């Protein structure tokens, strides 16, 4: 089996407008098209390096289920950036919940921080330690 790069990451949204603000205005991802389907709509954001973020909008009809970080299943997704600490400061100013402040992980050669999107999805921003 030959596997290529990630095609998309899909997120069920609680409030599509909050999610569009977070991924578009706060993180600065480029918004693509919105595709209306029968029971929901999909809004796309381009991910640098290829692939996309796919936001599902059920117009508030999907239930919110809290998950602990140590539960089995998807833990987070990570985006490579320059200047994690600066991004953390900007996210704090925008009122984003930070769950792990900027932390050096020398054994991995990375500097990371974790935050929550409006849907409770953990997003990691990481950079290589130089």
C-alpha positions as CSV (number, residue, x, y, z in Angstrom):
1,X,0.0,0.0,0.0
2,X,1.3,3.4,-0.9
3,X,0.0,6.2,1.2
4,X,0.2,9.9,0.3
5,X,0.0,13.0,2.4
6,X,-3.1,13.8,4.5
7,X,-5.9,14.8,2.3
8,X,-8.1,16.4,5.0
9,X,-8.9,16.7,8.6
10,X,-12.7,16.7,9.4
11,X,-14.1,18.5,12.5
12,X,-17.8,18.5,13.6
13,X,-18.6,22.1,14.7
14,X,-20.7,23.4,17.5
15,X,-21.0,26.9,15.9
16,X,-19.7,27.3,12.4
17,X,-19.2,31.0,12.7
18,X,-17.0,30.6,15.8
19,X,-15.0,27.9,14.0
20,X,-14.6,30.1,10.8
21,X,-13.3,32.9,13.0
22,X,-10.9,30.6,14.8
23,X,-9.4,28.9,11.8
24,X,-9.7,31.9,9.4
25,X,-9.1,35.1,11.4
26,X,-7.2,33.8,14.4
27,X,-5.0,31.1,12.9
28,X,-5.0,32.7,9.4
29,X,-5.9,29.7,7.3
30,X,-7.3,30.5,3.9
31,X,-11.0,29.8,3.6
32,X,-12.2,27.8,0.6
33,X,-15.6,26.9,-0.5
34,X,-18.7,26.0,1.5
35,X,-20.6,23.0,0.1
36,X,-24.3,22.7,1.2
37,X,-25.4,19.1,1.5
38,X,-28.8,17.6,2.6
39,X,-28.4,17.6,6.4
40,X,-25.2,19.6,6.8
41,X,-22.7,21.9,5.0
42,X,-19.0,21.6,4.6
43,X,-16.6,24.6,4.9
44,X,-13.0,24.1,3.7
45,X,-9.8,25.7,4.8
46,X,-6.5,25.2,3.0
47,X,-3.7,23.6,5.1
48,X,-0.2,24.8,4.1
49,X,1.7,22.0,2.3
50,X,-1.5,20.5,0.9
51,X,-4.6,19.0,2.3
52,X,-7.5,20.8,3.9
53,X,-9.5,21.3,7.1
54,X,-13.1,20.3,6.6
55,X,-15.6,21.8,9.0
56,X,-19.0,20.1,9.3
57,X,-21.9,22.4,10.1
58,X,-25.0,20.5,11.4
59,X,-26.6,23.8,12.3
60,X,-26.5,23.1,16.0
61,X,-28.2,19.7,15.7
62,X,-25.2,17.6,16.7
63,X,-24.5,16.9,20.4
64,X,-21.5,18.2,22.3
65,X,-19.6,15.4,24.0
66,X,-16.7,16.2,26.4
67,X,-13.6,14.1,26.0
68,X,-10.6,13.7,28.2
69,X,-7.2,14.1,26.7
70,X,-6.2,10.6,27.8
71,X,-9.2,8.8,26.2
72,X,-8.6,6.4,23.3
73,X,-8.9,8.1,19.9
74,X,-7.7,11.2,18.2
75,X,-5.7,13.3,20.7
76,X,-4.9,16.4,18.7
77,X,-3.6,17.6,15.3
78,X,-0.5,19.7,15.0
79,X,0.5,22.6,12.7
80,X,4.1,23.5,12.2
81,X,4.8,27.3,12.8
82,X,7.6,29.7,13.4
83,X,7.5,31.5,16.8
84,X,5.3,29.3,19.0
85,X,5.5,31.7,22.0
86,X,4.5,34.7,19.9
87,X,1.5,32.7,18.5
88,X,0.6,31.7,22.1
89,X,0.5,35.4,23.1
90,X,-1.7,36.2,20.1
91,X,-4.1,33.3,20.9
92,X,-4.4,34.5,24.5
93,X,-5.2,38.0,23.4
94,X,-8.0,36.5,21.1
95,X,-9.4,34.7,24.1
96,X,-8.4,31.2,23.0
97,X,-8.1,28.6,25.8
98,X,-4.5,27.5,26.2
99,X,-4.2,24.0,27.6
100,X,-0.4,23.7,27.5
101,X,1.7,26.9,27.4
102,X,4.8,27.0,25.3
103,X,7.0,24.1,26.3
104,X,10.4,22.9,25.1
105,X,10.7,19.2,24.4
106,X,14.4,18.8,23.8
107,X,14.2,15.0,23.4
108,X,11.9,15.6,20.4
109,X,13.8,18.7,19.2
110,X,10.5,20.7,19.4
111,X,8.8,23.6,21.1
112,X,5.1,23.2,21.4
113,X,1.9,24.6,22.8
114,X,-1.7,23.3,22.9
115,X,-5.0,25.2,22.6
116,X,-8.6,24.4,22.1
117,X,-10.7,25.3,19.1
118,X,-14.3,26.4,19.7
119,X,-15.4,22.8,19.4
120,X,-13.0,21.5,22.1
121,X,-10.6,20.0,19.5
122,X,-7.0,20.3,20.7
123,X,-4.7,22.0,18.2
124,X,-0.9,21.9,18.7
125,X,1.3,24.6,17.4
126,X,4.9,23.3,17.1
127,X,8.3,24.4,15.9
128,X,11.7,22.8,15.5
129,X,14.2,24.0,18.2
130,X,17.1,25.6,16.4
